[in-house]
Amino acid sequence: MDKLQMVDLKSQYLRIKDDIDGAIQEVLNTTAFINGPQVAELARNLEQYLDVKHVIPCANGTDALQIAMMALDLQEGDEVITPSYTYFATVEVVALLKLKPVFCEVDPLTFTIDVKAIEKLITPKTKAIVPVHLYGQSADMDPIMDLAKKYNLFVIEDNAQAIGGYYTGKNGIKKANGTIGTVGTTSFFPSKNLGCYGDGGALTTNDSALAEKIKMVANHGQRKKYFHEIVGCNSRLDTIQAAILNVKLKHLDTYCNARRKVADYYDQQFANHPNISTPHRASYSHHVYHQYTLVLEGIDRDTVKKQLEEKGIPTMIYYPVPAHKQQMFQGAGAEDVVLETTDLLTTKVISLPIHTEMQEDQMQYIASSFLEIINALK
């Protein structure tokens, strides 16, 4: 059995090596390393894949969130409702722009923002909601969009972990994650379902005027070179990464299906176990399993993690400390925030290896070892 990894990028690369190498070599041959034709090609390819009017590539997923908030003209002191149970970048950019994060509870089954908790957090200062499509599962977008319309709020979809997935609305229409709100953001970090070989990100929107503003913000606030209309930043996806993504985008559905196959196997092995809660699949969400995250009940998670590592099985905790308990927010009112579900999840979740190249014997070894350890600790 091959060595177990949370993500096996080498094997994935070897499967498409000739195409990847050829795409990189083409960039090297033309030496168009910045804003080469492959960047515009990627934008067009993603627009077609996601069925969205505009895709604007940028340097990384964190930049994408920052650019979105800048393009929407959010001002110092404006309130942004966001889950605390998320990767810290979601909240970091809010603080960076001197906005006020308003931490919201998450649903105990889906781990995404609890739509029932949002409305009571809305004040006259609220300007945006940031639902996070966590671990590959969509947040429940219909009620979020209803609230946004009711209170005239922007919706910024943090889609860093769920590209390739989609949301089925009450009307039965399927829409790709990141294309439902005012603007969507995503990351092409190497471990993502669609990952490049460095840093990368993108923004998505169906609003043409907003798309133009996003392009300006990401390009030093200029439409025309040397003529700077607004405050912007410098956030570009380099041509080599775009070339790699153009190749990998053709395989994205296959990659997501491979992850779902692993999740199906785990689900079957752990079904109905009294100490294991498998990931919930919401009826509205096509889950693409960026992570396979379990909740342990009545079992010491740290002991499980340690014993799995002794068997050569890596695990991760996404996330051990929620945003509202991070040091940078203490003294700013976050210490008074009470999010019982969020706090509980941080002590109980554990993520098992899941990726596109997993072999049958690897899945069997992981599942049997996990059950053996759990049952011995009961």
C-alpha positions as CSV (number, residue, x, y, z in Angstrom):
1,M,0.0,0.0,0.0
2,D,1.3,3.5,-0.9
3,K,2.0,6.0,1.9
4,L,-1.2,7.6,3.1
5,Q,-1.6,11.4,2.6
6,M,-4.4,13.9,3.2
7,V,-4.0,14.9,-0.4
8,D,-1.9,13.1,-3.0
9,L,-0.9,15.8,-5.5
10,K,2.0,13.8,-7.0
11,S,-0.1,10.9,-8.2
12,Q,-2.7,13.3,-9.5
13,Y,0.0,15.2,-11.5
14,L,1.4,12.0,-12.9
15,R,-2.0,11.1,-14.4
16,I,-2.0,14.3,-16.5
17,K,1.7,14.9,-16.7
18,D,2.0,15.3,-20.4
19,D,-0.8,17.9,-20.6
20,I,0.5,19.8,-17.6
21,D,4.1,19.8,-18.9
22,G,3.0,20.9,-22.3
23,A,0.9,23.7,-20.9
24,I,3.8,25.0,-18.8
25,Q,6.2,24.7,-21.7
26,E,4.0,26.8,-23.9
27,V,4.1,29.6,-21.4
28,L,7.9,29.3,-21.1
29,N,8.2,29.4,-24.9
30,T,6.1,32.6,-25.2
31,T,7.6,34.1,-22.0
32,A,4.2,35.8,-21.3
33,F,4.5,35.2,-17.6
34,I,2.1,38.0,-16.5
35,N,-1.4,38.4,-18.2
36,G,-0.6,35.9,-20.9
37,P,-3.4,34.6,-23.0
38,Q,-4.0,31.6,-20.8
39,V,-5.3,33.9,-18.0
40,A,-8.1,35.2,-20.2
41,E,-8.7,31.7,-21.5
42,L,-9.1,30.4,-17.9
43,A,-11.7,33.2,-17.2
44,R,-13.7,32.2,-20.3
45,N,-13.5,28.5,-19.5
46,L,-14.7,29.0,-15.9
47,E,-17.5,31.3,-17.1
48,Q,-18.7,28.5,-19.3
49,Y,-18.2,25.8,-16.6
50,L,-19.9,27.8,-13.9
51,D,-22.5,29.4,-16.2
52,V,-21.7,32.8,-14.8
53,K,-21.2,36.1,-16.8
54,H,-17.9,37.2,-15.3
55,V,-14.8,35.4,-13.8
56,I,-11.9,37.6,-12.7
57,P,-8.8,35.7,-11.8
58,C,-6.6,37.0,-8.9
59,A,-3.6,36.0,-6.9
60,N,-5.3,33.9,-4.1
61,G,-8.5,33.3,-2.3
62,T,-7.8,35.7,0.5
63,D,-7.2,38.5,-2.0
64,A,-10.5,37.5,-3.7
65,L,-12.4,38.2,-0.5
66,Q,-10.6,41.5,0.1
67,I,-11.2,42.6,-3.5
68,A,-14.9,41.7,-3.3
69,M,-15.4,43.9,-0.2
70,M,-13.4,46.8,-1.7
71,A,-15.3,46.6,-4.9
72,L,-18.6,46.7,-3.0
73,D,-17.4,50.0,-1.3
74,L,-17.7,48.6,2.2
75,Q,-16.5,51.3,4.6
76,E,-14.8,51.4,8.0
77,G,-17.3,50.3,10.7
78,D,-19.7,48.5,8.3
79,E,-20.9,45.2,9.7
80,V,-20.3,41.9,7.9
81,I,-22.1,38.8,9.1
82,T,-19.9,35.7,8.8
83,P,-19.6,32.3,10.5
84,S,-16.9,32.0,13.1
85,Y,-16.5,28.4,12.2
86,T,-14.4,28.9,9.0
87,Y,-10.8,29.2,7.8
88,F,-9.6,32.5,9.3
89,A,-9.1,34.3,6.0
90,T,-12.9,34.8,5.7
91,V,-12.8,37.0,8.8
92,E,-9.2,38.3,8.5
93,V,-10.1,40.4,5.4
94,V,-13.0,41.9,7.3
95,A,-10.7,43.1,10.0
96,L,-8.0,44.2,7.6
97,L,-10.4,46.6,5.9
98,K,-11.5,47.9,9.3
99,L,-15.0,46.5,8.9
100,K,-16.7,44.8,11.9
101,P,-17.2,41.0,11.8
102,V,-20.5,39.9,13.3
103,F,-20.0,36.2,14.2
104,C,-22.9,33.9,13.4
105,E,-23.6,30.4,14.5
106,V,-23.4,27.4,12.2
107,D,-25.8,24.6,11.6
108,P,-24.8,21.5,13.6
109,L,-25.4,19.2,10.7
110,T,-24.0,21.0,7.7
111,F,-21.4,23.2,9.5
112,T,-22.4,26.1,7.2
113,I,-24.0,29.4,8.5
114,D,-27.2,28.9,10.4
115,V,-29.7,30.8,8.3
116,K,-32.1,31.0,11.3
117,A,-29.5,32.9,13.3
118,I,-28.7,35.5,10.7
119,E,-31.7,37.9,10.9
120,K,-31.4,38.7,14.6
121,L,-27.8,39.9,13.9
122,I,-28.8,42.4,11.3
123,T,-28.6,46.1,12.3
124,P,-28.7,49.4,10.4
125,K,-24.9,49.0,10.0
126,T,-25.0,45.6,8.4
127,K,-23.9,45.7,4.8
128,A,-23.1,42.1,3.8
129,I,-23.5,38.4,4.6
130,V,-20.6,36.0,3.9
131,P,-21.9,32.4,3.7
132,V,-19.1,29.9,3.5
133,H,-19.5,26.7,1.5
134,L,-17.6,24.7,4.0
135,Y,-15.8,21.4,3.3
136,G,-17.4,21.2,-0.2
137,Q,-21.0,21.7,0.9
138,S,-23.2,24.6,-0.1
139,A,-24.7,26.9,2.5
140,D,-28.5,27.2,2.2
141,M,-28.6,30.1,-0.2
142,D,-32.3,30.7,-0.9
143,P,-33.2,32.0,2.6
144,I,-29.9,33.9,2.7
145,M,-30.8,35.7,-0.6
146,D,-34.3,36.4,0.7
147,L,-32.8,38.1,3.8
148,A,-30.4,40.0,1.6
149,K,-33.2,41.3,-0.5
150,K,-35.3,42.2,2.5
151,Y,-32.6,44.2,4.1
152,N,-30.7,45.4,1.0
153,L,-27.5,43.5,1.8
154,F,-24.7,42.2,-0.3
155,V,-24.0,38.5,-0.3
156,I,-20.3,37.4,-0.7
157,E,-20.0,33.7,-1.2
158,D,-16.8,32.2,0.2
159,N,-16.5,29.3,-2.3
160,A,-12.8,28.5,-1.6
161,Q,-13.7,24.9,-0.7
162,A,-16.7,24.0,-2.9
163,I,-15.9,24.7,-6.6
164,G,-17.5,22.0,-8.7
165,G,-20.5,21.8,-6.4
166,Y,-23.9,23.3,-6.9
167,Y,-27.0,24.4,-5.0
168,T,-30.5,23.3,-5.9
169,G,-33.0,26.1,-5.1
170,K,-36.6,25.9,-4.1
171,N,-37.5,26.3,-7.8
172,G,-35.5,23.2,-8.6
173,I,-32.9,25.2,-10.6
174,K,-29.3,24.1,-10.0
175,K,-26.7,26.9,-9.8
176,A,-23.0,26.5,-9.3
177,N,-21.6,27.5,-5.9
178,G,-20.2,31.1,-6.1
179,T,-22.7,32.3,-8.7
180,I,-25.8,32.9,-6.6
181,G,-24.8,35.9,-4.4
182,T,-23.7,39.4,-5.3
183,V,-20.2,38.0,-5.8
184,G,-18.4,34.8,-5.3
185,T,-14.8,34.1,-4.3
186,T,-12.7,31.0,-4.7
187,S,-9.2,29.7,-4.1
188,F,-6.9,27.6,-6.3
189,F,-4.6,26.6,-3.5
190,P,-2.9,23.3,-4.5
191,S,-5.0,21.1,-2.2
192,K,-8.4,22.5,-3.4
193,N,-10.7,20.4,-5.7
194,L,-9.4,22.7,-8.5
195,G,-5.9,23.5,-7.4
196,C,-2.9,25.0,-9.2
197,Y,0.7,24.5,-8.4
198,G,1.1,27.7,-6.4
199,D,-1.3,30.4,-5.2
200,G,-4.3,31.4,-7.2
201,G,-7.9,32.7,-6.8
202,A,-10.8,34.2,-8.7
203,L,-14.0,36.2,-8.3
204,T,-17.4,35.4,-9.9
205,T,-20.3,37.7,-10.6
206,N,-23.3,38.2,-12.9
207,D,-23.2,42.0,-12.4
208,S,-21.3,43.5,-15.3
209,A,-20.7,46.9,-13.5
210,L,-19.4,45.1,-10.4
211,A,-17.1,42.9,-12.6
212,E,-15.6,46.1,-14.1
213,K,-15.0,47.5,-10.6
214,I,-13.4,44.2,-9.4
215,K,-11.0,44.3,-12.4
216,M,-10.0,47.8,-11.4
217,V,-9.5,47.0,-7.7
218,A,-7.3,44.0,-8.6
219,N,-5.3,46.1,-11.0
220,H,-4.1,49.1,-8.9
221,G,-7.5,50.8,-9.3
222,Q,-7.0,51.4,-13.0
223,R,-8.8,50.7,-16.2
224,K,-6.2,52.3,-18.3
225,K,-2.5,51.9,-17.5
226,Y,-1.1,54.7,-15.3
227,F,-4.6,56.3,-14.7
228,H,-5.7,55.3,-11.3
229,E,-9.3,56.1,-10.5
230,I,-9.8,54.3,-7.1
231,V,-7.7,52.7,-4.4
232,G,-6.9,49.2,-5.5
233,C,-4.3,46.5,-5.0
234,N,-2.0,44.3,-7.1
235,S,-3.5,40.8,-7.3
236,R,-2.8,38.8,-10.5
237,L,-3.0,35.1,-11.3
238,D,0.3,34.3,-13.1
239,T,0.1,32.7,-16.5
240,I,1.8,29.4,-15.6
241,Q,-0.9,28.8,-12.9
242,A,-3.6,29.7,-15.4
243,A,-2.2,27.3,-17.9
244,I,-2.2,24.5,-15.2
245,L,-5.8,25.3,-14.2
246,N,-7.0,25.2,-17.8
247,V,-5.8,21.6,-18.0
248,K,-7.1,20.6,-14.6
249,L,-10.6,22.2,-15.1
250,K,-11.2,19.6,-17.8
251,H,-10.9,17.0,-15.0
252,L,-12.8,18.8,-12.2
253,D,-16.0,16.8,-12.4
254,T,-14.0,13.6,-12.4
255,Y,-12.0,14.8,-9.4
256,C,-15.2,15.7,-7.5
257,N,-16.8,12.3,-8.3
258,A,-13.7,10.5,-7.1
259,R,-13.9,12.4,-3.8
260,R,-17.6,11.5,-3.5
261,K,-16.8,7.9,-4.1
262,V,-14.4,7.9,-1.1
263,A,-17.0,9.7,1.0
264,D,-19.6,7.1,0.0
265,Y,-17.3,4.3,1.2
266,Y,-16.5,6.0,4.5
267,D,-20.3,6.7,5.0
268,Q,-21.1,3.0,4.5
269,Q,-18.4,1.8,6.9
270,F,-19.3,4.3,9.7
271,A,-23.1,4.2,9.2
272,N,-25.2,4.1,12.4
273,H,-22.1,4.0,14.7
274,P,-23.1,5.5,18.0
275,N,-19.9,7.5,18.4
276,I,-19.5,8.7,14.8
277,S,-21.5,11.3,13.0
278,T,-20.8,11.1,9.3
279,P,-21.0,14.3,7.1
280,H,-24.6,15.3,6.5
281,R,-25.6,15.8,2.9
282,A,-28.1,18.6,2.7
283,S,-30.9,18.0,0.1
284,Y,-30.1,21.3,-1.6
285,S,-26.3,20.7,-1.8
286,H,-24.2,18.6,-4.3
287,H,-21.4,18.0,-1.8
288,V,-17.9,17.7,-3.4
289,Y,-16.0,16.8,-0.3
290,H,-13.0,19.1,-0.1
291,Q,-12.7,17.6,3.3
292,Y,-14.4,14.5,4.9
293,T,-15.1,15.8,8.4
294,L,-16.6,13.6,11.1
295,V,-18.0,14.5,14.5
296,L,-16.9,12.2,17.4
297,E,-19.4,11.7,20.3
298,G,-18.2,10.4,23.6
299,I,-14.7,9.7,22.4
300,D,-11.5,11.6,23.1
301,R,-10.5,13.1,19.7
302,D,-6.9,13.8,20.5
303,T,-6.4,10.1,21.5
304,V,-8.0,9.0,18.2
305,K,-5.8,11.4,16.2
306,K,-2.6,10.2,18.0
307,Q,-3.4,6.5,17.5
308,L,-4.2,7.0,13.8
309,E,-0.9,8.7,13.3
310,E,0.8,5.8,15.0
311,K,-0.8,3.6,12.3
312,G,0.5,6.0,9.5
313,I,-2.9,7.6,8.9
314,P,-2.8,11.4,8.8
315,T,-5.7,13.5,10.1
316,M,-6.5,17.2,10.4
317,I,-8.6,19.3,12.7
318,Y,-10.5,21.9,10.7
319,Y,-10.7,24.1,12.8
320,P,-9.4,23.9,16.4
321,V,-10.0,27.6,17.3
322,P,-13.0,29.5,15.9
323,A,-12.5,33.0,14.7
324,H,-14.3,34.7,17.6
325,K,-11.8,33.1,20.0
326,Q,-8.7,34.1,18.1
327,Q,-6.4,36.4,20.0
328,M,-6.6,39.2,17.5
329,F,-10.4,39.7,18.3
330,Q,-10.1,39.6,22.1
331,G,-10.7,43.0,23.6
332,A,-12.9,44.0,20.7
333,G,-16.1,42.4,22.0
334,A,-15.7,39.0,20.5
335,E,-15.0,37.5,24.0
336,D,-18.7,38.1,24.8
337,V,-19.9,36.1,21.7
338,V,-21.6,32.9,22.6
339,L,-21.7,30.2,19.8
340,E,-22.4,26.9,21.5
341,T,-22.5,24.8,18.3
342,T,-19.3,26.4,16.9
343,D,-17.4,25.9,20.2
344,L,-18.6,22.3,20.4
345,L,-17.6,21.4,16.9
346,T,-14.0,22.6,17.4
347,T,-13.6,20.0,20.1
348,K,-15.2,17.1,18.2
349,V,-14.4,17.3,14.5
350,I,-11.7,15.3,12.8
351,S,-11.0,15.0,9.0
352,L,-9.8,11.8,7.4
353,P,-7.8,11.6,4.2
354,I,-9.8,12.2,1.0
355,H,-8.5,12.9,-2.4
356,T,-8.8,12.0,-6.1
357,E,-6.2,9.2,-6.1
358,M,-7.3,7.1,-3.2
359,Q,-7.0,3.4,-3.7
360,E,-9.3,0.7,-2.4
361,D,-6.8,-0.8,0.0
362,Q,-6.0,2.7,1.4
363,M,-9.7,3.3,2.1
364,Q,-10.2,-0.1,3.7
365,Y,-7.1,0.4,6.0
366,I,-8.2,3.9,7.1
367,A,-11.8,2.8,7.8
368,S,-10.9,-0.4,9.6
369,S,-8.2,1.3,11.7
370,F,-10.5,4.1,12.6
371,L,-13.3,1.8,13.7
372,E,-10.8,-0.4,15.6
373,I,-9.6,2.6,17.6
374,I,-13.1,4.0,18.2
375,N,-14.4,0.7,19.4
376,A,-11.5,0.2,21.8
377,L,-12.0,3.6,23.3
378,K,-15.8,3.3,23.8
